[in-house]
Amino acid sequence: MSLTHFTPSGDAHMVDVGDKVATRRRAVAEGWIRMEPETLALIEQGGHGKGDVLGIARVAGIMGAKRTSELVPLCHPLSLTRIDIALELRHGECAVQCSATVETNGRTGVEMEALCAVQVSLLTIYDMCKAVDRGMCMTDIRLVEKSGGRSGHWRRDPDASNSNP
C-alpha cells in the first residue's frame, strides 16, 4: 500500500482519475462539538442572538462539501448529487452531533467532501456560540462509511477506536 498523492520521487501531485470508471459514490462522516450545558440550552431554545444555529450550520456544511476542492489542495472538484447534514442535540454528552452524507456519480470518492461538511458545520456552531462558550471542543471527526469505486464498501467498526479501510 502506498500514498497516492505522491510521485515515486516524493513530489505531491493530483491523482489521475481519467481512466477510472464512473460509479455511484457515497460517504458518511460524523463529528461532535462539546459545550457547556447552558450553551446547548441556548441552541435548543433558539435564544441565540445570531439566529437559528443549527439551520445555519446545516447550510454551512452543505457549502463546505461543495467547496472542498478549494480548501484541500489535491482534492478533485466533483459534481455532487446529494448532501445531507443531520445535527442532533445530545444532552447526555452536552454536545451537538453532526452527520454528513455526500453522494456523487463519478471517478473518485466523496470522503473528503463528507469530512469537510462535518468540520464546517461544527466550526459554524463554534463561531455562532463562541461569545458564550469559548471552551467548546470539536472531536471525533471521522469517516463512518464509504461505498463505490474500486475499493468497494467500507464501514467503521463501532467497537474499534481506529478502523482503517
VOVEXVO-918658 format. One record per residue: y, z, x of N, C-alpha, C in turn. Coordinates in Angstrom, 1 decimal. Layout:
N
[node [Y; Z; X]; [Y; Z; X]; [Y; Z; X]] ...
This chain:
165
[node [-1.2; 0.0; 0.8]; [0.0; 0.0; 0.0]; [1.2; 0.0; 0.9]] [node [2.2; -0.8; 0.5]; [3.5; -0.9; 1.3]; [4.7; -0.9; 0.4]] [node [5.8; -0.6; 1.0]; [7.1; -0.6; 0.3]; [7.5; -2.0; 0.1]] [node [7.8; -2.5; -1.1]; [8.0; -3.9; -1.4]; [9.4; -4.3; -1.1]] [node [10.4; -3.4; -1.0]; [11.8; -3.8; -0.8]; [12.2; -3.9; 0.7]] [node [11.2; -4.0; 1.6]; [11.4; -4.2; 3.0]; [10.6; -5.4; 3.5]] [node [11.3; -6.2; 4.4]; [10.6; -7.3; 5.1]; [9.6; -6.7; 6.1]] [node [8.7; -7.4; 6.7]; [7.8; -6.9; 7.8]; [8.6; -6.3; 8.9]] [node [9.8; -6.8; 9.2]; [10.6; -6.3; 10.3]; [11.5; -5.1; 9.9]] [node [11.4; -4.7; 8.6]; [12.1; -3.5; 8.2]; [13.4; -3.7; 7.5]] [node [13.8; -4.9; 7.3]; [15.1; -5.2; 6.6]; [14.9; -5.1; 5.1]] [node [15.9; -4.5; 4.5]; [15.9; -4.4; 3.0]; [16.1; -5.8; 2.4]] [node [15.4; -6.1; 1.3]; [15.5; -7.3; 0.6]; [15.2; -7.2; -0.9]] [node [15.6; -8.1; -1.7]; [15.3; -8.1; -3.1]; [13.9; -8.8; -3.2]] [node [13.0; -8.2; -3.9]; [11.6; -8.8; -4.1]; [11.7; -10.1; -4.8]] [node [11.0; -11.1; -4.4]; [10.9; -12.4; -5.1]; [9.9; -12.3; -6.2]] [node [10.4; -12.4; -7.5]; [9.5; -12.3; -8.6]; [9.4; -13.6; -9.3]] [node [9.8; -14.7; -8.6]; [9.8; -16.0; -9.2]; [8.5; -16.6; -9.6]] [node [7.4; -16.2; -8.9]; [6.1; -16.7; -9.2]; [5.3; -15.8; -10.1]] [node [5.9; -14.7; -10.5]; [5.2; -13.8; -11.4]; [5.2; -14.3; -12.8]] [node [4.2; -14.0; -13.6]; [4.1; -14.4; -15.0]; [5.0; -13.4; -15.8]] [node [5.7; -13.9; -16.7]; [6.5; -13.0; -17.6]; [5.5; -12.4; -18.6]] [node [5.6; -11.1; -18.7]; [4.8; -10.3; -19.7]; [5.6; -9.3; -20.4]] [node [5.1; -8.7; -21.4]; [5.8; -7.7; -22.1]; [5.7; -6.4; -21.2]] [node [6.9; -5.8; -20.9]; [7.0; -4.7; -20.1]; [7.6; -3.5; -20.9]] [node [7.1; -2.3; -20.6]; [7.7; -1.1; -21.3]; [7.6; 0.0; -20.3]] [node [8.7; 0.9; -20.4]; [8.7; 2.1; -19.6]; [9.3; 3.2; -20.4]] [node [8.8; 4.4; -20.2]; [9.3; 5.6; -20.9]; [9.6; 6.6; -19.7]] [node [10.8; 7.1; -19.8]; [11.2; 8.2; -18.8]; [11.8; 9.3; -19.6]] [node [11.8; 10.5; -18.9]; [12.4; 11.7; -19.6]; [13.1; 12.5; -18.6]] [node [13.9; 13.5; -19.1]; [14.6; 14.4; -18.2]; [15.2; 15.5; -19.1]] [node [15.7; 16.5; -18.5]; [16.3; 17.7; -19.2]; [17.6; 18.0; -18.6]] [node [18.4; 18.6; -19.4]; [19.6; 19.3; -18.9]; [19.6; 20.7; -19.5]] [node [19.6; 21.7; -18.6]; [19.5; 23.1; -19.0]; [20.9; 23.7; -19.0]] [node [21.2; 24.6; -19.9]; [22.5; 25.1; -20.1]; [22.5; 26.5; -20.7]] [node [23.7; 27.1; -20.8]; [23.8; 28.4; -21.4]; [23.6; 28.2; -22.9]] [node [23.0; 29.3; -23.6]; [22.8; 29.2; -25.0]; [24.0; 28.9; -25.8]] [node [25.2; 29.4; -25.4]; [26.4; 29.1; -26.1]; [26.8; 27.6; -26.0]] [node [26.5; 27.0; -24.9]; [26.8; 25.5; -24.8]; [25.9; 24.7; -25.7]] [node [24.6; 25.1; -25.8]; [23.7; 24.4; -26.7]; [24.1; 24.6; -28.1]] [node [24.6; 25.8; -28.5]; [25.1; 26.0; -29.8]; [26.3; 25.2; -30.1]] [node [27.2; 25.0; -29.2]; [28.4; 24.1; -29.4]; [27.9; 22.7; -29.7]] [node [26.9; 22.2; -28.9]; [26.4; 20.8; -29.1]; [25.8; 20.7; -30.5]] [node [25.0; 21.7; -30.9]; [24.3; 21.7; -32.2]; [25.2; 21.7; -33.3]] [node [26.3; 22.6; -33.2]; [27.2; 22.8; -34.3]; [28.3; 21.7; -34.4]] [node [28.3; 20.8; -33.4]; [29.3; 19.8; -33.4]; [30.7; 20.3; -33.2]] [node [30.7; 21.5; -32.6]; [32.0; 22.2; -32.3]; [32.7; 21.9; -31.0]] [node [32.3; 20.8; -30.5]; [32.8; 20.4; -29.2]; [34.1; 19.5; -29.4]] [node [35.2; 19.8; -28.8]; [36.4; 19.1; -29.0]; [36.4; 17.6; -28.6]] [node [35.4; 17.2; -27.8]; [35.4; 15.8; -27.3]; [34.6; 14.9; -28.3]] [node [34.0; 15.5; -29.3]; [33.2; 14.7; -30.3]; [31.8; 15.0; -30.3]] [node [31.0; 14.0; -30.9]; [29.6; 14.1; -31.0]; [28.9; 13.9; -29.7]] [node [28.5; 15.0; -29.0]; [28.0; 15.0; -27.6]; [26.7; 14.1; -27.6]] [node [25.8; 14.4; -28.5]; [24.5; 13.6; -28.4]; [24.7; 12.2; -28.8]] [node [25.5; 11.9; -29.7]; [25.8; 10.5; -30.1]; [26.4; 9.7; -29.0]] [node [27.4; 10.3; -28.3]; [28.0; 9.6; -27.2]; [27.0; 9.5; -26.0]] [node [26.2; 10.6; -25.8]; [25.2; 10.5; -24.7]; [24.2; 9.4; -25.0]] [node [23.8; 9.2; -26.2]; [22.9; 8.1; -26.6]; [23.4; 6.7; -26.2]] [node [24.7; 6.5; -26.6]; [25.3; 5.2; -26.3]; [25.5; 5.0; -24.8]] [node [25.8; 6.1; -24.1]; [25.9; 6.0; -22.6]; [24.6; 5.7; -22.0]] [node [23.5; 6.3; -22.5]; [22.2; 5.9; -22.0]; [21.8; 4.5; -22.2]] [node [22.2; 3.9; -23.3]; [21.9; 2.5; -23.6]; [22.7; 1.7; -22.6]] [node [24.0; 2.0; -22.4]; [24.8; 1.3; -21.4]; [24.3; 1.4; -20.0]] [node [23.8; 2.6; -19.7]; [23.2; 2.8; -18.3]; [22.0; 1.9; -18.1]] [node [21.1; 1.8; -19.1]; [20.0; 0.9; -18.9]; [20.4; -0.5; -18.7]] [node [21.4; -0.9; -19.5]; [21.9; -2.3; -19.4]; [22.5; -2.6; -18.1]] [node [23.1; -1.6; -17.4]; [23.8; -1.9; -16.2]; [23.1; -1.4; -14.9]] [node [21.8; -1.2; -15.0]; [21.0; -0.6; -13.9]; [21.2; -1.5; -12.6]] [node [21.1; -2.8; -12.8]; [21.1; -3.6; -11.6]; [22.5; -3.6; -10.9]] [node [23.5; -3.1; -11.6]; [24.8; -3.0; -10.9]; [24.9; -1.7; -10.1]] [node [24.0; -0.7; -10.4]; [24.0; 0.6; -9.8]; [23.0; 0.7; -8.7]] [node [21.8; 0.1; -8.9]; [20.7; 0.2; -7.9]; [20.7; -1.2; -7.2]] [node [21.0; -1.2; -5.9]; [21.3; -2.4; -5.2]; [20.2; -3.5; -5.2]] [node [18.9; -3.1; -5.2]; [17.9; -4.2; -5.1]; [17.1; -4.3; -6.4]] [node [17.7; -3.9; -7.5]; [17.1; -4.0; -8.8]; [17.5; -5.3; -9.4]] [node [16.6; -6.0; -10.0]; [16.8; -7.3; -10.7]; [17.6; -7.1; -12.0]] [node [18.6; -8.0; -12.3]; [19.2; -7.9; -13.6]; [18.2; -8.4; -14.6]] [node [18.0; -7.7; -15.7]; [17.0; -8.0; -16.7]; [17.6; -8.2; -18.1]] [node [17.0; -9.0; -18.9]; [17.3; -9.2; -20.3]; [16.5; -8.2; -21.1]] [node [17.0; -7.1; -21.5]; [16.3; -6.0; -22.2]; [16.1; -6.4; -23.6]] [node [15.0; -6.1; -24.2]; [14.7; -6.4; -25.6]; [14.8; -5.2; -26.5]] [node [14.7; -4.0; -25.9]; [14.7; -2.7; -26.6]; [15.1; -1.6; -25.7]] [node [16.0; -0.7; -26.2]; [16.4; 0.5; -25.6]; [16.4; 1.6; -26.7]] [node [15.7; 2.6; -26.5]; [15.7; 3.7; -27.5]; [15.9; 5.0; -26.7]] [node [16.9; 5.8; -27.1]; [17.2; 7.0; -26.4]; [17.0; 8.1; -27.5]] [node [16.2; 9.1; -27.2]; [15.9; 10.2; -28.0]; [16.4; 11.5; -27.3]] [node [17.2; 12.3; -28.0]; [17.8; 13.5; -27.5]; [17.4; 14.6; -28.4]] [node [16.7; 15.6; -27.8]; [16.2; 16.7; -28.6]; [16.7; 18.1; -28.1]] [node [17.3; 18.9; -29.0]; [17.7; 20.2; -28.6]; [16.4; 21.1; -28.4]] [node [16.3; 21.8; -27.3]; [15.2; 22.6; -27.0]; [15.7; 24.1; -26.9]] [node [15.7; 24.8; -28.0]; [16.3; 26.2; -28.0]; [15.6; 27.1; -27.0]] [node [14.3; 27.1; -27.0]; [13.5; 28.0; -26.2]; [13.8; 27.8; -24.7]] [node [14.1; 26.6; -24.3]; [14.4; 26.3; -22.9]; [16.0; 26.3; -22.6]] [node [16.8; 26.5; -23.7]; [18.2; 26.3; -23.6]; [18.6; 25.0; -22.9]] [node [18.1; 23.9; -23.5]; [18.2; 22.6; -22.9]; [18.3; 21.5; -23.9]] [node [18.7; 20.3; -23.4]; [18.5; 19.1; -24.2]; [17.5; 18.2; -23.4]] [node [16.5; 17.7; -24.1]; [15.5; 16.8; -23.5]; [15.9; 15.4; -23.9]] [node [15.9; 14.5; -22.9]; [16.2; 13.1; -23.2]; [15.0; 12.3; -22.9]] [node [14.7; 11.4; -23.7]; [13.6; 10.4; -23.5]; [14.1; 9.0; -23.7]] [node [13.8; 8.1; -22.8]; [14.3; 6.7; -22.9]; [13.1; 5.8; -22.9]] [node [13.1; 4.9; -23.9]; [12.0; 3.8; -23.9]; [12.8; 2.5; -23.7]] [node [12.4; 1.7; -22.8]; [13.0; 0.4; -22.5]; [11.9; -0.6; -22.5]] [node [12.2; -1.8; -23.0]; [11.3; -2.9; -23.1]; [12.0; -4.2; -22.7]] [node [11.1; -5.1; -22.2]; [11.6; -6.5; -21.9]; [10.4; -7.4; -21.9]] [node [10.6; -8.7; -22.0]; [9.6; -9.7; -21.7]; [10.1; -10.3; -20.4]] [node [9.4; -10.0; -19.3]; [9.9; -10.5; -18.0]; [8.9; -10.4; -16.9]] [node [9.5; -10.7; -15.7]; [8.6; -10.8; -14.5]; [8.6; -9.5; -13.6]] [node [9.4; -8.5; -14.1]; [9.4; -7.3; -13.3]; [9.6; -6.1; -14.3]] [node [9.2; -5.0; -13.9]; [9.2; -3.8; -14.8]; [10.5; -3.2; -15.1]] [node [10.5; -2.3; -16.1]; [11.8; -1.7; -16.6]; [11.8; -0.2; -16.3]] [node [11.0; 0.2; -15.3]; [11.0; 1.7; -15.0]; [12.4; 2.2; -14.5]] [node [13.1; 1.4; -13.7]; [14.4; 1.8; -13.2]; [15.4; 1.9; -14.4]] [node [15.3; 1.0; -15.3]; [16.2; 1.0; -16.5]; [16.0; 2.2; -17.3]] [node [14.7; 2.6; -17.5]; [14.4; 3.8; -18.3]; [14.9; 5.1; -17.6]] [node [14.7; 5.1; -16.3]; [15.2; 6.3; -15.5]; [16.7; 6.4; -15.5]] [node [17.3; 5.2; -15.3]; [18.8; 5.2; -15.3]; [19.4; 5.6; -16.7]] [node [18.7; 5.2; -17.7]; [19.2; 5.6; -19.1]; [19.1; 7.1; -19.3]] [node [18.1; 7.7; -18.8]; [17.9; 9.2; -18.9]; [19.0; 9.8; -18.1]] [node [19.2; 9.4; -16.9]; [20.2; 10.1; -16.0]; [21.6; 9.9; -16.5]] [node [22.0; 8.7; -17.0]; [23.3; 8.5; -17.6]; [23.5; 9.3; -18.8]] [node [22.5; 9.4; -19.7]; [22.6; 10.3; -20.9]; [22.9; 11.7; -20.5]] [node [22.1; 12.2; -19.6]; [22.3; 13.6; -19.1]; [23.6; 13.8; -18.4]] [node [24.0; 12.9; -17.6]; [25.3; 13.0; -17.0]; [26.5; 13.1; -18.0]] [node [26.3; 12.3; -19.1]; [27.3; 12.3; -20.1]; [27.4; 13.7; -20.8]] [node [26.2; 14.3; -21.1]; [26.2; 15.6; -21.6]; [26.9; 16.6; -20.7]] [node [26.6; 16.5; -19.4]; [27.3; 17.3; -18.4]; [28.8; 17.1; -18.4]] [node [29.2; 15.9; -18.4]; [30.7; 15.6; -18.4]; [31.4; 16.1; -19.6]] [node [30.7; 16.0; -20.8]; [31.4; 16.5; -22.0]; [31.4; 18.0; -22.2]] [node [30.5; 18.7; -21.5]; [30.4; 20.1; -21.6]; [30.8; 20.9; -20.4]] [node [31.2; 20.3; -19.4]; [31.4; 21.0; -18.1]; [32.6; 22.0; -18.2]] [node [33.5; 21.8; -19.2]; [34.6; 22.7; -19.3]; [34.2; 24.1; -19.8]] [node [33.0; 24.1; -20.4]; [32.5; 25.4; -20.9]; [31.3; 25.9; -20.1]] [node [30.7; 25.0; -19.3]; [29.4; 25.4; -18.6]; [29.2; 24.5; -17.4]] [node [29.8; 24.9; -16.3]; [29.6; 24.1; -15.0]; [28.3; 24.3; -14.4]] [node [27.5; 25.3; -14.8]; [26.2; 25.6; -14.2]; [25.1; 24.8; -14.8]] [node [25.3; 23.9; -15.7]; [24.2; 23.1; -16.3]; [23.5; 22.4; -15.1]] [node [22.2; 22.2; -15.4]; [21.3; 21.6; -14.3]; [20.4; 20.5; -14.9]] [node [20.6; 19.3; -14.4]; [19.7; 18.2; -14.8]; [18.4; 18.3; -14.0]] [node [17.3; 18.2; -14.6]; [16.0; 18.5; -13.9]; [14.9; 17.6; -14.5]] [node [13.8; 17.5; -13.7]; [12.6; 16.9; -14.2]; [12.8; 15.5; -14.7]] [node [13.6; 14.7; -14.1]; [13.8; 13.3; -14.5]; [12.7; 12.5; -13.8]] [node [11.9; 11.8; -14.7]; [10.7; 11.2; -14.2]; [10.2; 10.1; -15.1]] [node [9.4; 9.2; -14.5]; [8.7; 8.2; -15.3]; [7.6; 8.9; -16.0]] [node [7.4; 8.6; -17.3]; [6.3; 9.2; -18.1]; [5.2; 8.2; -18.3]] [node [5.6; 6.9; -18.5]; [4.6; 5.9; -18.8]; [5.2; 4.5; -18.5]] [node [4.4; 3.6; -18.1]; [4.8; 2.2; -17.9]; [3.6; 1.3; -18.3]] [node [3.9; 0.1; -18.8]; [2.9; -0.9; -19.1]; [3.4; -2.3; -18.9]] [node [2.4; -3.2; -18.7]; [2.8; -4.6; -18.5]; [2.7; -4.9; -17.0]] [node [2.7; -6.2; -16.7]; [2.6; -6.7; -15.4]; [1.3; -6.5; -14.7]] [node [1.3; -6.9; -13.4]; [0.0; -6.9; -12.7]; [-0.6; -5.6; -12.5]] [node [0.2; -4.5; -12.4]; [-0.4; -3.2; -12.2]; [-0.8; -2.6; -13.5]] [node [-0.5; -3.2; -14.6]; [-1.1; -2.7; -15.9]; [-0.4; -1.4; -16.4]] [node [-1.2; -0.6; -17.0]; [-0.7; 0.6; -17.7]; [-0.9; 1.8; -16.8]] [node [0.1; 2.7; -16.8]; [0.1; 4.0; -16.1]; [0.7; 5.0; -17.0]] [node [0.1; 6.2; -17.0]; [0.7; 7.3; -17.8]; [0.6; 8.6; -16.9]] [node [1.7; 9.3; -16.8]; [1.7; 10.6; -16.1]; [0.7; 11.6; -16.6]] [node [0.0; 12.2; -15.8]; [-0.9; 13.3; -16.2]; [0.0; 14.5; -16.5]] [node [0.0; 14.9; -17.8]; [0.8; 16.0; -18.1]; [0.5; 17.3; -17.4]] [node [-0.7; 17.4; -16.8]; [-1.0; 18.7; -16.1]; [-0.7; 18.6; -14.6]] [node [-0.3; 17.4; -14.1]; [-0.1; 17.3; -12.7]; [1.4; 17.3; -12.4]] [node [1.8; 18.0; -11.4]; [3.2; 18.1; -11.0]; [3.8; 16.7; -10.5]] [node [2.9; 15.9; -9.9]; [3.3; 14.6; -9.4]; [2.1; 13.6; -9.5]] [node [2.2; 12.8; -10.6]; [1.1; 11.9; -10.9]; [1.6; 10.5; -10.4]] [node [1.3; 10.1; -9.2]; [1.7; 8.8; -8.8]; [0.8; 7.7; -9.4]] [node [1.4; 6.5; -9.6]; [0.6; 5.4; -10.2]; [-0.4; 4.9; -9.2]] 
